[in-house]
Amino acid sequence: MVKSNELLQELQEVNLSYLLLAQHLIRDNPAEAMLRLGVGSDVAEILASLTPAQLMKLANSSMLLCRFRFDDHAILSALTHVGKNVEVSRMHTAILLTQQPLETLQ
């Protein structure tokens, strides 16, 4: 039971960190944040407008709020491959990520 509580607490800490980072990115540069986070403008608007109390309530979910975006072999390979030209590898990864669909509210 203790381990389960510890895991839940760690999950909630990750959620809060993710939400705070997402909100900061969106407020600083919405277009870049949407690309980096993989969210559409509707989700970005909601995240940017959340109050601290709403962030805490959302973070306390028992579900992980961020999504692992590197579920494609080409993207994972590009990120983990140690190549001669790091900048080209980063650009290739960015191009692959921009081709993934954005998360939107339905």
VMD Tcl script that builds the backbone (N, CA, C; Angstrom):
set m [mol new atoms 318]
animate dup $m
set s [atomselect $m all]
$s set {name element resname resid chain x y z} {
  {N N MET 1 A 0.821 -1.199 0.000}
  {CA C MET 1 A 0.000 0.000 0.000}
  {C C MET 1 A 0.863 1.260 0.000}
  {N N VAL 2 A 1.968 1.228 0.748}
  {CA C VAL 2 A 2.850 2.393 0.807}
  {C C VAL 2 A 3.440 2.673 -0.565}
  {N N LYS 3 A 3.876 1.613 -1.246}
  {CA C LYS 3 A 4.454 1.789 -2.571}
  {C C LYS 3 A 3.435 2.383 -3.537}
  {N N SER 4 A 2.204 1.938 -3.441}
  {CA C SER 4 A 1.146 2.467 -4.285}
  {C C SER 4 A 0.930 3.956 -4.022}
  {N N ASN 5 A 0.937 4.352 -2.763}
  {CA C ASN 5 A 0.791 5.766 -2.413}
  {C C ASN 5 A 1.972 6.590 -2.902}
  {N N GLU 6 A 3.180 6.015 -2.808}
  {CA C GLU 6 A 4.378 6.709 -3.289}
  {C C GLU 6 A 4.309 6.911 -4.795}
  {N N LEU 7 A 3.884 5.880 -5.511}
  {CA C LEU 7 A 3.769 5.987 -6.966}
  {C C LEU 7 A 2.725 7.021 -7.366}
  {N N LEU 8 A 1.614 7.052 -6.651}
  {CA C LEU 8 A 0.577 8.040 -6.939}
  {C C LEU 8 A 1.104 9.453 -6.693}
  {N N GLN 9 A 1.830 9.632 -5.614}
  {CA C GLN 9 A 2.397 10.948 -5.302}
  {C C GLN 9 A 3.412 11.369 -6.371}
  {N N GLU 10 A 4.246 10.444 -6.805}
  {CA C GLU 10 A 5.212 10.756 -7.862}
  {C C GLU 10 A 4.510 11.097 -9.166}
  {N N LEU 11 A 3.461 10.376 -9.479}
  {CA C LEU 11 A 2.673 10.653 -10.675}
  {C C LEU 11 A 2.077 12.048 -10.615}
  {N N GLN 12 A 1.555 12.425 -9.484}
  {CA C GLN 12 A 0.971 13.752 -9.317}
  {C C GLN 12 A 2.030 14.846 -9.401}
  {N N GLU 13 A 3.235 14.571 -8.920}
  {CA C GLU 13 A 4.332 15.537 -9.032}
  {C C GLU 13 A 4.728 15.736 -10.487}
  {N N VAL 14 A 4.774 14.635 -11.240}
  {CA C VAL 14 A 5.078 14.736 -12.673}
  {C C VAL 14 A 3.995 15.545 -13.373}
  {N N ASN 15 A 2.739 15.277 -13.043}
  {CA C ASN 15 A 1.634 16.019 -13.638}
  {C C ASN 15 A 1.750 17.509 -13.363}
  {N N LEU 16 A 2.037 17.870 -12.115}
  {CA C LEU 16 A 2.143 19.285 -11.769}
  {C C LEU 16 A 3.314 19.935 -12.501}
  {N N SER 17 A 4.448 19.261 -12.532}
  {CA C SER 17 A 5.612 19.812 -13.252}
  {C C SER 17 A 5.296 20.011 -14.722}
  {N N TYR 18 A 4.640 19.026 -15.318}
  {CA C TYR 18 A 4.277 19.115 -16.729}
  {C C TYR 18 A 3.316 20.281 -16.980}
  {N N LEU 19 A 2.308 20.405 -16.144}
  {CA C LEU 19 A 1.328 21.481 -16.322}
  {C C LEU 19 A 1.959 22.854 -16.151}
  {N N LEU 20 A 2.825 22.999 -15.160}
  {CA C LEU 20 A 3.499 24.283 -14.947}
  {C C LEU 20 A 4.402 24.624 -16.126}
  {N N LEU 21 A 5.147 23.644 -16.605}
  {CA C LEU 21 A 6.008 23.870 -17.766}
  {C C LEU 21 A 5.184 24.203 -18.996}
  {N N ALA 22 A 4.121 23.441 -19.233}
  {CA C ALA 22 A 3.269 23.691 -20.398}
  {C C ALA 22 A 2.688 25.101 -20.343}
  {N N GLN 23 A 2.203 25.491 -19.187}
  {CA C GLN 23 A 1.607 26.818 -19.043}
  {C C GLN 23 A 2.649 27.913 -19.286}
  {N N HIS 24 A 3.842 27.714 -18.760}
  {CA C HIS 24 A 4.919 28.695 -18.970}
  {C C HIS 24 A 5.285 28.796 -20.459}
  {N N LEU 25 A 5.439 27.651 -21.118}
  {CA C LEU 25 A 5.771 27.652 -22.548}
  {C C LEU 25 A 4.691 28.343 -23.369}
  {N N ILE 26 A 3.440 28.040 -23.067}
  {CA C ILE 26 A 2.325 28.615 -23.835}
  {C C ILE 26 A 2.257 30.119 -23.645}
  {N N ARG 27 A 2.418 30.576 -22.429}
  {CA C ARG 27 A 2.350 32.014 -22.167}
  {C C ARG 27 A 3.531 32.751 -22.790}
  {N N ASP 28 A 4.682 32.098 -22.874}
  {CA C ASP 28 A 5.882 32.728 -23.428}
  {C C ASP 28 A 5.843 32.789 -24.947}
  {N N ASN 29 A 5.457 31.670 -25.598}
  {CA C ASN 29 A 5.433 31.615 -27.056}
  {C C ASN 29 A 4.419 30.549 -27.479}
  {N N PRO 30 A 3.164 30.947 -27.648}
  {CA C PRO 30 A 2.105 29.971 -27.922}
  {C C PRO 30 A 2.358 29.067 -29.129}
  {N N ALA 31 A 2.806 29.620 -30.217}
  {CA C ALA 31 A 2.997 28.806 -31.431}
  {C C ALA 31 A 4.080 27.753 -31.216}
  {N N GLU 32 A 5.188 28.159 -30.650}
  {CA C GLU 32 A 6.269 27.207 -30.386}
  {C C GLU 32 A 5.832 26.166 -29.354}
  {N N ALA 33 A 5.104 26.599 -28.341}
  {CA C ALA 33 A 4.639 25.688 -27.297}
  {C C ALA 33 A 3.703 24.635 -27.867}
  {N N MET 34 A 2.793 25.039 -28.738}
  {CA C MET 34 A 1.872 24.076 -29.331}
  {C C MET 34 A 2.639 23.012 -30.118}
  {N N LEU 35 A 3.682 23.428 -30.817}
  {CA C LEU 35 A 4.500 22.485 -31.570}
  {C C LEU 35 A 5.245 21.549 -30.620}
  {N N ARG 36 A 5.883 22.120 -29.600}
  {CA C ARG 36 A 6.663 21.302 -28.655}
  {C C ARG 36 A 5.784 20.353 -27.855}
  {N N LEU 37 A 4.615 20.819 -27.447}
  {CA C LEU 37 A 3.729 20.014 -26.614}
  {C C LEU 37 A 2.830 19.088 -27.420}
  {N N GLY 38 A 2.664 19.376 -28.701}
  {CA C GLY 38 A 1.788 18.558 -29.534}
  {C C GLY 38 A 0.317 18.794 -29.253}
  {N N VAL 39 A -0.028 20.035 -28.911}
  {CA C VAL 39 A -1.425 20.361 -28.631}
  {C C VAL 39 A -1.909 21.425 -29.611}
  {N N GLY 40 A -3.216 21.471 -29.792}
  {CA C GLY 40 A -3.823 22.474 -30.651}
  {C C GLY 40 A -4.110 23.744 -29.874}
  {N N SER 41 A -4.603 24.738 -30.574}
  {CA C SER 41 A -4.852 26.037 -29.952}
  {C C SER 41 A -5.929 25.977 -28.877}
  {N N ASP 42 A -6.929 25.098 -29.049}
  {CA C ASP 42 A -7.983 25.001 -28.038}
  {C C ASP 42 A -7.437 24.488 -26.705}
  {N N VAL 43 A -6.595 23.470 -26.756}
  {CA C VAL 43 A -5.984 22.941 -25.532}
  {C C VAL 43 A -5.009 23.952 -24.951}
  {N N ALA 44 A -4.234 24.599 -25.809}
  {CA C ALA 44 A -3.270 25.600 -25.343}
  {C C ALA 44 A -3.970 26.749 -24.612}
  {N N GLU 45 A -5.091 27.206 -25.147}
  {CA C GLU 45 A -5.843 28.289 -24.490}
  {C C GLU 45 A -6.304 27.887 -23.103}
  {N N ILE 46 A -6.802 26.667 -22.982}
  {CA C ILE 46 A -7.272 26.206 -21.677}
  {C C ILE 46 A -6.109 26.107 -20.702}
  {N N LEU 47 A -5.015 25.510 -21.127}
  {CA C LEU 47 A -3.857 25.371 -20.241}
  {C C LEU 47 A -3.333 26.728 -19.782}
  {N N ALA 48 A -3.288 27.688 -20.696}
  {CA C ALA 48 A -2.776 29.018 -20.353}
  {C C ALA 48 A -3.669 29.731 -19.352}
  {N N SER 49 A -4.942 29.428 -19.360}
  {CA C SER 49 A -5.886 30.161 -18.512}
  {C C SER 49 A -6.149 29.506 -17.153}
  {N N LEU 50 A -5.580 28.327 -16.908}
  {CA C LEU 50 A -5.838 27.645 -15.638}
  {C C LEU 50 A -5.261 28.423 -14.449}
  {N N THR 51 A -6.039 28.493 -13.394}
  {CA C THR 51 A -5.572 29.117 -12.156}
  {C C THR 51 A -4.690 28.122 -11.404}
  {N N PRO 52 A -3.910 28.595 -10.419}
  {CA C PRO 52 A -3.110 27.662 -9.622}
  {C C PRO 52 A -3.955 26.558 -8.972}
  {N N ALA 53 A -5.127 26.902 -8.483}
  {CA C ALA 53 A -5.995 25.893 -7.864}
  {C C ALA 53 A -6.447 24.857 -8.893}
  {N N GLN 54 A -6.757 25.307 -10.111}
  {CA C GLN 54 A -7.171 24.380 -11.161}
  {C C GLN 54 A -6.011 23.485 -11.581}
  {N N LEU 55 A -4.793 24.059 -11.625}
  {CA C LEU 55 A -3.614 23.261 -11.954}
  {C C LEU 55 A -3.415 22.153 -10.925}
  {N N MET 56 A -3.541 22.495 -9.650}
  {CA C MET 56 A -3.370 21.512 -8.583}
  {C C MET 56 A -4.433 20.418 -8.672}
  {N N LYS 57 A -5.667 20.820 -8.917}
  {CA C LYS 57 A -6.758 19.844 -9.017}
  {C C LYS 57 A -6.507 18.881 -10.184}
  {N N LEU 58 A -6.097 19.429 -11.309}
  {CA C LEU 58 A -5.823 18.604 -12.480}
  {C C LEU 58 A -4.600 17.708 -12.247}
  {N N ALA 59 A -3.580 18.251 -11.609}
  {CA C ALA 59 A -2.359 17.487 -11.345}
  {C C ALA 59 A -2.612 16.316 -10.399}
  {N N ASN 60 A -3.592 16.439 -9.549}
  {CA C ASN 60 A -3.879 15.391 -8.571}
  {C C ASN 60 A -4.607 14.195 -9.166}
  {N N SER 61 A -4.719 14.161 -10.462}
  {CA C SER 61 A -5.319 13.022 -11.146}
  {C C SER 61 A -4.453 11.781 -10.934}
  {N N SER 62 A -5.056 10.626 -10.979}
  {CA C SER 62 A -4.298 9.383 -10.867}
  {C C SER 62 A -3.822 8.898 -12.237}
  {N N MET 63 A -4.063 9.712 -13.263}
  {CA C MET 63 A -3.637 9.379 -14.622}
  {C C MET 63 A -2.516 10.332 -15.048}
  {N N LEU 64 A -1.566 9.825 -15.806}
  {CA C LEU 64 A -0.494 10.657 -16.324}
  {C C LEU 64 A -1.070 11.591 -17.389}
  {N N LEU 65 A -0.834 12.895 -17.231}
  {CA C LEU 65 A -1.446 13.883 -18.123}
  {C C LEU 65 A -0.653 14.115 -19.405}
  {N N CYS 66 A 0.648 13.925 -19.361}
  {CA C CYS 66 A 1.433 14.112 -20.583}
  {C C CYS 66 A 1.478 12.809 -21.365}
  {N N ARG 67 A 1.728 12.919 -22.634}
  {CA C ARG 67 A 1.716 11.753 -23.519}
  {C C ARG 67 A 3.112 11.531 -24.078}
  {N N PHE 68 A 3.545 10.284 -24.116}
  {CA C PHE 68 A 4.831 9.936 -24.708}
  {C C PHE 68 A 4.683 10.026 -26.215}
  {N N ARG 69 A 5.298 11.042 -26.805}
  {CA C ARG 69 A 5.098 11.308 -28.234}
  {C C ARG 69 A 5.996 10.490 -29.140}
  {N N PHE 70 A 6.988 9.824 -28.595}
  {CA C PHE 70 A 7.962 9.128 -29.419}
  {C C PHE 70 A 7.598 7.655 -29.563}
  {N N ASP 71 A 6.387 7.399 -30.032}
  {CA C ASP 71 A 5.925 6.029 -30.206}
  {C C ASP 71 A 6.128 5.540 -31.641}
  {N N ASP 72 A 6.893 6.262 -32.385}
  {CA C ASP 72 A 7.191 5.921 -33.767}
  {C C ASP 72 A 8.663 5.518 -33.857}
  {N N HIS 73 A 8.948 4.414 -34.537}
  {CA C HIS 73 A 10.313 3.917 -34.628}
  {C C HIS 73 A 11.263 4.954 -35.230}
  {N N ALA 74 A 10.848 5.649 -36.267}
  {CA C ALA 74 A 11.725 6.626 -36.917}
  {C C ALA 74 A 12.110 7.749 -35.963}
  {N N ILE 75 A 11.162 8.202 -35.160}
  {CA C ILE 75 A 11.445 9.282 -34.220}
  {C C ILE 75 A 12.378 8.792 -33.119}
  {N N LEU 76 A 12.082 7.628 -32.550}
  {CA C LEU 76 A 12.955 7.088 -31.502}
  {C C LEU 76 A 14.357 6.842 -32.029}
  {N N SER 77 A 14.469 6.329 -33.225}
  {CA C SER 77 A 15.787 6.086 -33.815}
  {C C SER 77 A 16.543 7.386 -34.017}
  {N N ALA 78 A 15.845 8.406 -34.495}
  {CA C ALA 78 A 16.503 9.694 -34.721}
  {C C ALA 78 A 16.984 10.303 -33.413}
  {N N LEU 79 A 16.222 10.127 -32.348}
  {CA C LEU 79 A 16.611 10.688 -31.057}
  {C C LEU 79 A 17.743 9.921 -30.386}
  {N N THR 80 A 17.784 8.628 -30.596}
  {CA C THR 80 A 18.771 7.812 -29.890}
  {C C THR 80 A 20.016 7.520 -30.712}
  {N N HIS 81 A 19.974 7.733 -32.002}
  {CA C HIS 81 A 21.123 7.461 -32.862}
  {C C HIS 81 A 22.198 8.518 -32.656}
  {N N VAL 82 A 23.391 8.054 -32.393}
  {CA C VAL 82 A 24.521 8.973 -32.235}
  {C C VAL 82 A 25.160 9.123 -33.607}
  {N N GLY 83 A 24.867 10.231 -34.220}
  {CA C GLY 83 A 25.392 10.474 -35.555}
  {C C GLY 83 A 26.526 11.476 -35.536}
  {N N LYS 84 A 27.076 11.706 -36.687}
  {CA C LYS 84 A 28.185 12.652 -36.800}
  {C C LYS 84 A 27.708 14.089 -36.715}
  {N N ASN 85 A 26.492 14.341 -37.182}
  {CA C ASN 85 A 26.000 15.708 -37.206}
  {C C ASN 85 A 24.760 15.805 -36.313}
  {N N VAL 86 A 24.956 16.304 -35.109}
  {CA C VAL 86 A 23.880 16.394 -34.121}
  {C C VAL 86 A 22.790 17.351 -34.587}
  {N N GLU 87 A 23.166 18.455 -35.199}
  {CA C GLU 87 A 22.178 19.445 -35.647}
  {C C GLU 87 A 21.253 18.881 -36.718}
  {N N VAL 88 A 21.776 18.129 -37.642}
  {CA C VAL 88 A 20.952 17.523 -38.683}
  {C C VAL 88 A 19.991 16.515 -38.050}
  {N N SER 89 A 20.480 15.762 -37.081}
  {CA C SER 89 A 19.638 14.796 -36.389}
  {C C SER 89 A 18.501 15.494 -35.649}
  {N N ARG 90 A 18.797 16.600 -34.991}
  {CA C ARG 90 A 17.759 17.366 -34.288}
  {C C ARG 90 A 16.726 17.914 -35.254}
  {N N MET 91 A 17.184 18.434 -36.388}
  {CA C MET 91 A 16.249 18.970 -37.382}
  {C C MET 91 A 15.377 17.862 -37.942}
  {N N HIS 92 A 15.962 16.705 -38.201}
  {CA C HIS 92 A 15.198 15.582 -38.719}
  {C C HIS 92 A 14.121 15.167 -37.724}
  {N N THR 93 A 14.471 15.110 -36.449}
  {CA C THR 93 A 13.517 14.758 -35.405}
  {C C THR 93 A 12.390 15.788 -35.337}
  {N N ALA 94 A 12.728 17.074 -35.406}
  {CA C ALA 94 A 11.714 18.129 -35.363}
  {C C ALA 94 A 10.750 17.999 -36.536}
  {N N ILE 95 A 11.278 17.685 -37.698}
  {CA C ILE 95 A 10.427 17.506 -38.876}
  {C C ILE 95 A 9.479 16.329 -38.669}
  {N N LEU 96 A 9.979 15.225 -38.149}
  {CA C LEU 96 A 9.131 14.060 -37.897}
  {C C LEU 96 A 8.040 14.384 -36.878}
  {N N LEU 97 A 8.387 15.144 -35.846}
  {CA C LEU 97 A 7.407 15.486 -34.817}
  {C C LEU 97 A 6.323 16.414 -35.345}
  {N N THR 98 A 6.657 17.301 -36.247}
  {CA C THR 98 A 5.644 18.215 -36.778}
  {C C THR 98 A 4.628 17.482 -37.642}
  {N N GLN 99 A 4.955 16.289 -38.078}
  {CA C GLN 99 A 4.025 15.515 -38.897}
  {C C GLN 99 A 3.023 14.736 -38.058}
  {N N GLN 100 A 3.215 14.694 -36.724}
  {CA C GLN 100 A 2.273 13.986 -35.865}
  {C C GLN 100 A 1.050 14.849 -35.639}
  {N N PRO 101 A -0.110 14.221 -35.486}
  {CA C PRO 101 A -1.341 14.993 -35.241}
  {C C PRO 101 A -1.311 15.676 -33.878}
  {N N LEU 102 A -1.947 16.844 -33.807}
  {CA C LEU 102 A -2.038 17.584 -32.555}
  {C C LEU 102 A -3.191 17.056 -31.737}
  {N N GLU 103 A -3.067 17.196 -30.414}
  {CA C GLU 103 A -4.142 16.837 -29.519}
  {C C GLU 103 A -5.135 17.992 -29.494}
  {N N THR 104 A -6.386 17.685 -29.665}
  {CA C THR 104 A -7.433 18.705 -29.614}
  {C C THR 104 A -8.566 18.217 -28.737}
  {N N LEU 105 A -9.393 19.137 -28.332}
  {CA C LEU 105 A -10.570 18.771 -27.559}
  {C C LEU 105 A -11.674 18.384 -28.524}
  {N N GLN 106 A -12.356 17.333 -28.216}
  {CA C GLN 106 A -13.445 16.869 -29.071}
  {C C GLN 106 A -14.756 17.327 -28.502}
}
mol reanalyze $m
mol bondsrecalc $m
mol representation Tube
mol addrep $m
